Amino acid sequence: MLYLQLFWSFFQIGLFGFGGGLAVMPLIQNQVVDKHGWLSLQQFTDLITISEMTPGPIAINSATFVGTQIGGFGGALVATLGCILPSCIIVLSLAWLYSKYSEMAVIKGFLGGLRPTVVALILSAGMSILILSLFGHDGFTWNFASIDFLAAVIFIAGLLILRKYKASPILVMLGSGVIGGAGYLLIERI
């Protein structure tokens, strides 16, 4: 029964996950944290971090990680299969349809209508992660003392380095991890 739940949950994520990895994060959070309670919000945030750092699509990495946590190797296999099967079916169908009907105004309009929604999904996932990293589990508050200032400095520095200097995201992630690890270790010792 657990394997069927894993398969069905990630099948739905794969079926409705338009817009790439970050756009599916709210869907994964809904299934994994809110609906089934397989992971806590903190574990989910760690899952996003691990999925971002490891090679491959975020949704598939997430499915494999959650499947392993919940059902071992078999769970990882079932969750990953559930996640990729809808994409395979949809992409093959769309490739055929697009090659046949690509110049129709309805098709162009449909794709143009999906773009703003994908941006909203990515923004929603990003805001959730930002609030969790800056304010912790209590969420956003106007209390100035509840802000994690080291996380805020790392966030602002990383954003500036990525946007202004067009640095490699991998190097920024590695640098942020090193600075965060050293900073939190230093804060813990004080």
Backbone bond lengths (Angstrom), bond angles and torsions (degrees), N, CA, C in turn:
res aa  C-N    CA-C-N  psi(-1)  N-CA   C-N-CA  omega(-1)  CA-C   N-CA-C  phi
1 M - - - 1.451 - - 1.536 111.07 -
2 L 1.344 116.09 -39.02 1.456 120.15 179.29 1.524 110.69 -62.96
3 Y 1.329 117.29 -41.60 1.457 120.60 179.50 1.528 110.95 -63.64
4 L 1.322 115.94 -38.51 1.460 119.75 177.90 1.531 111.12 -65.31
5 Q 1.344 116.82 -40.64 1.470 120.57 176.99 1.525 110.65 -63.94
6 L 1.324 117.60 -44.17 1.461 121.23 177.83 1.532 110.66 -60.54
7 F 1.330 115.61 -47.68 1.465 119.44 -179.98 1.522 110.88 -59.76
8 W 1.340 117.40 -49.37 1.457 121.52 -176.33 1.533 111.39 -65.67
9 S 1.321 117.94 -40.66 1.463 120.60 179.19 1.519 111.02 -61.80
10 F 1.324 117.20 -47.80 1.457 119.76 -178.36 1.522 112.29 -78.05
11 F 1.325 117.97 -22.51 1.470 120.47 171.68 1.527 109.21 -64.10
12 Q 1.339 116.42 -43.86 1.469 120.39 178.23 1.533 110.68 -63.58
13 I 1.319 116.37 -41.37 1.468 120.35 178.20 1.526 109.64 -62.27
14 G 1.312 116.77 -45.81 1.458 120.48 178.38 1.518 112.44 -65.38
15 L 1.327 117.20 -32.94 1.459 121.73 -178.35 1.524 112.35 -74.04
16 F 1.330 117.40 -39.48 1.460 120.82 -174.92 1.524 113.42 -106.53
17 G 1.316 118.46 6.58 1.455 122.15 -176.43 1.513 113.31 -86.95
18 F 1.323 117.37 71.12 1.463 121.71 177.70 1.520 110.14 -79.64
19 G 1.309 117.03 143.00 1.451 120.93 170.94 1.507 115.82 100.93
20 G 1.306 118.51 5.18 1.456 119.40 176.87 1.511 113.90 94.18
21 G 1.321 114.57 -174.38 1.458 122.62 -170.54 1.506 116.44 -56.61
22 L 1.319 117.56 -53.32 1.461 119.25 -176.17 1.515 112.13 -67.66
23 A 1.319 116.99 -28.16 1.467 119.58 179.28 1.524 112.26 -70.63
24 V 1.337 118.08 -22.19 1.464 119.83 179.67 1.518 113.11 -88.92
25 M 1.325 117.48 -7.24 1.467 119.37 -179.09 1.536 113.16 -56.19
26 P 1.337 119.71 -42.82 1.474 117.77 176.78 1.533 112.67 -62.72
27 L 1.331 117.01 -34.26 1.466 120.27 177.88 1.526 110.93 -67.75
28 I 1.326 116.00 -43.13 1.465 119.98 178.61 1.520 110.05 -64.96
29 Q 1.325 116.94 -42.60 1.470 120.50 178.57 1.522 110.27 -60.22
30 N 1.324 116.83 -42.98 1.460 120.17 179.72 1.519 111.70 -60.29
31 Q 1.315 117.70 -45.63 1.460 121.34 -177.72 1.529 112.59 -73.53
32 V 1.330 115.86 -46.46 1.462 121.06 -169.51 1.529 112.74 -83.05
33 V 1.335 116.66 -40.46 1.466 120.73 -176.32 1.526 110.93 -95.87
34 D 1.332 116.68 -55.54 1.460 121.06 -171.48 1.531 113.27 -74.97
35 K 1.315 117.08 -50.84 1.470 120.87 -172.83 1.528 113.10 -78.61
36 H 1.323 116.90 -51.33 1.473 120.23 -174.10 1.528 114.01 -99.85
37 G 1.331 117.73 -21.54 1.459 120.81 -179.21 1.522 113.74 67.00
38 W 1.317 116.40 28.77 1.461 119.87 179.99 1.524 111.40 -69.97
39 L 1.335 117.24 -32.30 1.456 122.16 178.99 1.525 108.99 -131.41
40 S 1.330 115.72 152.28 1.469 120.28 172.25 1.528 108.09 -80.59
41 L 1.325 116.57 169.63 1.460 120.07 178.74 1.527 111.04 -63.29
42 Q 1.327 117.07 -36.50 1.467 120.37 177.13 1.527 110.77 -64.88
43 Q 1.327 117.13 -43.69 1.460 120.55 177.56 1.534 110.57 -63.85
44 F 1.331 115.92 -37.04 1.458 120.26 178.00 1.525 110.85 -63.40
45 T 1.320 117.41 -41.49 1.462 121.37 177.41 1.528 110.23 -62.89
46 D 1.334 117.00 -41.44 1.463 120.39 175.71 1.524 110.64 -63.40
47 L 1.334 116.22 -38.49 1.465 121.28 177.66 1.520 110.75 -59.56
48 I 1.330 117.49 -43.36 1.464 121.06 178.89 1.522 109.91 -62.03
49 T 1.328 116.27 -44.28 1.459 120.64 -179.68 1.524 110.69 -61.17
50 I 1.323 116.96 -47.24 1.466 121.15 179.82 1.518 110.68 -64.16
51 S 1.333 116.94 -42.99 1.462 121.13 -179.25 1.520 112.00 -64.85
52 E 1.331 117.16 -33.43 1.464 121.34 177.17 1.521 111.12 -70.39
53 M 1.320 116.74 -37.29 1.461 121.10 -174.19 1.519 113.62 -80.62
54 T 1.331 117.39 -25.85 1.457 119.67 -177.06 1.525 110.10 -88.90
55 P 1.324 117.02 150.46 1.469 119.83 -179.88 1.529 111.42 -64.43
56 G 1.300 115.73 146.74 1.452 121.16 176.37 1.514 112.83 107.32
57 P 1.322 115.60 172.00 1.470 120.83 -178.97 1.533 111.98 -64.41
58 I 1.318 115.67 142.24 1.463 121.57 -177.19 1.523 111.77 -61.43
59 A 1.328 117.20 -43.48 1.467 120.30 -177.11 1.524 110.93 -63.28
60 I 1.314 116.99 -41.45 1.467 120.29 -179.24 1.528 110.12 -70.49
61 N 1.319 117.59 -41.56 1.459 120.17 176.13 1.525 110.67 -60.84
62 S 1.325 116.20 -41.42 1.471 120.72 178.48 1.524 110.97 -63.61
63 A 1.325 116.18 -44.25 1.464 120.18 179.58 1.523 110.84 -60.61
64 T 1.313 116.09 -44.19 1.463 120.33 -179.79 1.526 110.83 -64.30
65 F 1.325 116.48 -43.31 1.461 121.04 -179.54 1.530 110.99 -64.25
66 V 1.324 117.12 -49.37 1.475 120.97 -179.50 1.517 110.22 -63.46
67 G 1.328 116.60 -43.65 1.462 120.12 178.62 1.512 112.38 -59.14
68 T 1.330 116.69 -41.06 1.461 121.05 177.97 1.524 110.95 -65.37
69 Q 1.336 116.51 -44.43 1.470 120.63 179.86 1.525 111.83 -62.17
70 I 1.315 116.73 -38.80 1.463 121.40 -173.02 1.530 112.42 -89.92
71 G 1.333 117.09 -41.67 1.460 119.19 -172.72 1.513 115.66 -133.72
72 G 1.321 118.13 21.14 1.455 120.52 178.01 1.521 112.14 68.29
73 F 1.334 115.80 -153.39 1.461 121.05 -177.71 1.519 111.71 -62.09
74 G 1.330 116.73 -42.62 1.469 120.56 178.68 1.522 111.55 -62.52
75 G 1.322 116.53 -40.08 1.465 120.77 177.43 1.510 111.70 -63.49
76 A 1.340 116.66 -39.78 1.458 120.63 178.32 1.525 110.69 -63.74
77 L 1.324 115.89 -42.04 1.455 120.82 -179.98 1.528 111.45 -64.27
78 V 1.334 116.37 -46.20 1.463 121.50 -177.75 1.529 111.05 -67.16
79 A 1.330 117.61 -44.98 1.467 121.27 -179.15 1.527 110.56 -64.74
80 T 1.321 117.11 -42.65 1.456 120.81 179.72 1.524 110.88 -65.52
81 L 1.314 117.63 -42.61 1.460 121.26 176.60 1.526 110.86 -61.77
82 G 1.324 116.71 -43.54 1.456 120.86 177.72 1.514 111.98 -60.25
83 C 1.313 116.57 -35.59 1.464 121.42 -178.23 1.531 112.16 -73.51
84 I 1.326 118.31 -38.48 1.466 119.83 -174.66 1.525 114.11 -90.93
85 L 1.324 117.74 -22.08 1.467 119.78 -176.51 1.525 112.85 -60.79
86 P 1.334 120.32 -46.75 1.471 118.62 178.58 1.524 112.75 -60.74
87 S 1.326 116.83 -38.29 1.467 120.09 179.86 1.518 111.05 -62.97
88 C 1.325 116.47 -42.00 1.462 119.56 178.97 1.522 110.88 -61.47
89 I 1.311 116.48 -46.24 1.466 121.04 179.96 1.530 110.78 -64.20
90 I 1.333 115.97 -47.56 1.468 120.59 -177.42 1.521 111.50 -65.23
91 V 1.331 117.67 -45.12 1.467 120.46 -177.62 1.521 111.30 -64.86
92 L 1.300 117.03 -42.16 1.471 118.69 177.95 1.524 110.96 -63.53
93 S 1.326 117.37 -41.66 1.467 121.18 179.04 1.532 111.20 -66.75
94 L 1.342 116.55 -45.31 1.457 120.31 -178.97 1.527 112.09 -67.21
95 A 1.316 117.19 -36.24 1.466 119.59 178.12 1.519 110.24 -61.38
96 W 1.303 115.65 -41.97 1.464 119.50 178.29 1.527 110.69 -66.01
97 L 1.357 116.64 -46.85 1.469 120.77 -179.77 1.528 111.94 -64.68
98 Y 1.317 116.80 -43.03 1.461 120.74 -178.24 1.526 111.25 -64.30
99 S 1.310 116.32 -41.45 1.465 118.74 179.27 1.525 111.29 -65.58
100 K 1.313 116.39 -26.33 1.462 120.69 -178.12 1.531 112.60 -90.38
101 Y 1.364 117.74 -36.34 1.467 120.79 -171.21 1.536 113.94 -127.39
102 S 1.307 120.00 27.17 1.467 122.14 -171.51 1.525 114.78 -64.01
103 E 1.290 119.35 -24.16 1.463 121.52 -176.63 1.528 113.89 -90.10
104 M 1.309 118.57 1.31 1.473 120.92 -179.62 1.531 110.30 -73.51
105 A 1.319 116.23 139.68 1.468 122.07 -179.43 1.524 111.32 -63.31
106 V 1.314 118.32 -34.29 1.462 121.75 179.89 1.523 110.92 -62.81
107 I 1.299 117.13 -42.88 1.465 121.60 179.30 1.528 110.03 -64.85
108 K 1.323 117.23 -45.83 1.467 120.75 178.38 1.526 110.73 -62.37
109 G 1.329 117.50 -41.36 1.463 121.66 179.01 1.518 112.53 -65.74
110 F 1.321 117.33 -40.45 1.463 121.89 178.75 1.523 110.83 -61.18
111 L 1.318 116.39 -47.97 1.468 120.01 179.75 1.528 111.22 -65.51
112 G 1.325 117.57 -37.52 1.456 121.08 177.09 1.529 112.06 -66.45
113 G 1.320 117.12 -32.18 1.461 121.21 178.42 1.517 113.25 -74.09
114 L 1.313 117.74 -25.93 1.471 120.77 180.00 1.531 112.61 -75.39
115 R 1.312 118.21 -28.17 1.468 121.61 -174.87 1.529 113.57 -56.16
116 P 1.334 120.10 -50.62 1.472 118.84 -179.22 1.528 113.25 -62.52
117 T 1.327 117.08 -34.20 1.459 120.26 178.89 1.518 111.03 -67.07
118 V 1.298 117.01 -39.41 1.464 120.82 177.91 1.524 110.25 -63.31
119 V 1.323 116.98 -42.11 1.463 120.48 177.48 1.529 110.16 -61.87
120 A 1.328 117.64 -41.66 1.468 121.48 178.90 1.528 111.17 -63.56
121 L 1.315 118.16 -39.73 1.471 121.30 178.14 1.525 111.02 -64.18
122 I 1.327 116.76 -43.69 1.461 120.39 179.18 1.525 110.52 -64.37
123 L 1.336 116.69 -43.04 1.460 120.95 178.94 1.529 110.94 -62.86
124 S 1.320 117.08 -40.91 1.464 121.05 178.83 1.527 111.63 -61.77
125 A 1.325 116.29 -46.03 1.471 120.19 178.46 1.522 110.83 -63.74
126 G 1.317 116.74 -42.95 1.466 120.91 179.59 1.514 112.36 -63.20
127 M 1.330 117.29 -41.78 1.463 120.46 179.70 1.533 110.69 -65.91
128 S 1.328 117.63 -39.70 1.465 120.52 178.05 1.525 111.30 -61.04
129 I 1.321 116.42 -44.33 1.459 120.96 -179.62 1.525 110.50 -68.45
130 L 1.336 117.16 -41.01 1.463 121.02 179.37 1.529 111.07 -62.58
131 I 1.320 117.18 -45.40 1.470 121.00 179.98 1.521 110.26 -63.84
132 L 1.334 117.50 -42.31 1.459 120.53 178.91 1.528 110.96 -63.77
133 S 1.334 117.73 -41.66 1.462 118.94 -177.28 1.530 112.52 -74.34
134 L 1.327 117.68 -30.41 1.460 119.52 -179.25 1.525 114.01 -88.55
135 F 1.331 117.32 -31.42 1.461 120.75 -174.14 1.526 114.38 -118.15
136 G 1.319 118.08 -6.84 1.460 121.15 179.19 1.526 111.95 79.51
137 H 1.316 115.33 -161.84 1.463 121.80 -174.17 1.525 113.35 -69.15
138 D 1.327 118.20 -21.63 1.465 120.84 -178.02 1.516 112.08 -73.16
139 G 1.305 118.14 -14.91 1.450 121.55 179.66 1.518 111.86 82.53
140 F 1.323 114.90 -173.56 1.459 121.54 -176.60 1.526 111.04 -63.52
141 T 1.310 114.69 134.93 1.455 121.18 176.09 1.523 108.30 -145.36
142 W 1.305 116.60 153.54 1.462 121.16 179.10 1.521 111.56 -82.23
143 N 1.317 117.49 0.42 1.457 122.45 179.80 1.532 108.76 -75.01
144 F 1.323 116.29 113.84 1.458 122.62 -176.60 1.528 112.01 -61.42
145 A 1.319 116.82 -31.48 1.469 121.22 -176.94 1.523 112.36 -72.81
146 S 1.333 118.45 -16.33 1.460 119.89 -176.79 1.529 113.01 -85.14
147 I 1.315 117.83 -4.58 1.463 121.39 -179.47 1.526 109.88 -76.71
148 D 1.312 116.55 135.03 1.456 122.33 172.82 1.533 106.51 -84.15
149 F 1.336 116.15 99.11 1.455 120.48 -172.30 1.520 113.13 -67.59
150 L 1.324 118.02 -33.55 1.465 119.30 177.41 1.529 109.70 -64.16
151 A 1.331 116.47 -43.88 1.466 119.96 177.55 1.526 110.79 -62.24
152 A 1.330 117.48 -39.42 1.465 121.37 179.38 1.531 110.76 -64.19
153 V 1.335 117.59 -42.89 1.460 121.36 179.68 1.531 110.18 -65.58
154 I 1.325 116.78 -43.73 1.471 120.49 178.98 1.526 110.02 -62.96
155 F 1.332 117.19 -41.49 1.466 121.44 179.32 1.529 110.62 -61.93
156 I 1.320 117.22 -50.27 1.471 121.26 -177.54 1.531 110.48 -64.61
157 A 1.330 117.02 -44.01 1.464 120.27 179.20 1.526 110.72 -63.16
158 G 1.319 117.01 -45.03 1.465 120.56 178.99 1.515 112.00 -61.85
159 L 1.326 116.50 -43.03 1.459 121.00 179.06 1.529 111.11 -62.90
160 L 1.324 116.95 -45.05 1.467 120.58 179.21 1.529 111.63 -63.77
161 I 1.316 116.10 -43.43 1.472 119.90 -179.20 1.527 110.32 -64.98
162 L 1.313 116.73 -40.72 1.467 119.57 179.24 1.520 112.26 -68.14
163 R 1.326 117.41 -45.00 1.465 121.09 -174.86 1.530 112.89 -79.04
164 K 1.321 117.13 -45.94 1.467 120.13 -173.81 1.524 112.47 -80.49
165 Y 1.325 116.32 -44.08 1.461 119.99 -174.14 1.526 113.68 -100.87
166 K 1.339 116.76 -2.75 1.472 121.75 178.86 1.528 112.12 52.28
167 A 1.339 115.14 40.46 1.466 120.91 -178.97 1.532 109.97 -70.60
168 S 1.291 114.76 161.15 1.458 121.05 178.11 1.534 109.74 -65.01
169 P 1.332 117.99 127.62 1.468 120.09 178.11 1.527 112.79 -58.23
170 I 1.315 116.14 -32.45 1.467 119.91 179.58 1.525 110.06 -64.75
171 L 1.329 116.43 -45.28 1.461 119.67 179.33 1.526 111.37 -66.33
172 V 1.318 117.13 -37.86 1.467 120.35 177.80 1.525 110.18 -65.02
173 M 1.336 117.69 -41.61 1.467 120.56 177.68 1.523 111.07 -63.84
174 L 1.324 116.73 -44.89 1.462 119.80 179.03 1.528 111.28 -63.03
175 G 1.322 116.22 -45.36 1.461 120.10 178.24 1.519 112.00 -62.19
176 S 1.328 116.96 -42.31 1.469 120.76 178.41 1.521 110.96 -63.42
177 G 1.328 116.25 -39.58 1.463 119.85 178.48 1.519 112.11 -64.24
178 V 1.320 116.13 -43.06 1.470 120.70 179.13 1.528 110.33 -65.42
179 I 1.330 116.70 -47.35 1.470 120.50 179.76 1.529 110.28 -63.56
180 G 1.333 116.95 -43.67 1.465 120.20 178.68 1.515 112.10 -63.69
181 G 1.326 116.68 -44.20 1.462 119.86 178.84 1.516 111.96 -61.51
182 A 1.322 116.13 -46.97 1.471 119.99 179.24 1.530 110.99 -66.81
183 G 1.321 116.47 -42.61 1.464 120.21 -178.54 1.520 113.21 -64.09
184 Y 1.324 116.62 -45.90 1.468 119.40 -179.57 1.530 111.25 -70.39
185 L 1.338 117.56 -32.45 1.455 121.02 175.54 1.543 109.81 -64.93
186 L 1.322 115.86 -42.65 1.455 120.79 177.97 1.522 111.64 -65.26
187 I 1.314 117.30 -42.94 1.474 121.67 178.94 1.523 110.23 -63.57
188 E 1.335 116.73 -39.65 1.469 120.61 179.95 1.518 111.60 -64.35
189 R 1.328 116.95 -34.66 1.477 120.54 -178.43 1.523 112.53 -77.58
190 I 1.328 116.16 -20.32 1.468 118.94 -178.01 1.497 110.66 -79.16
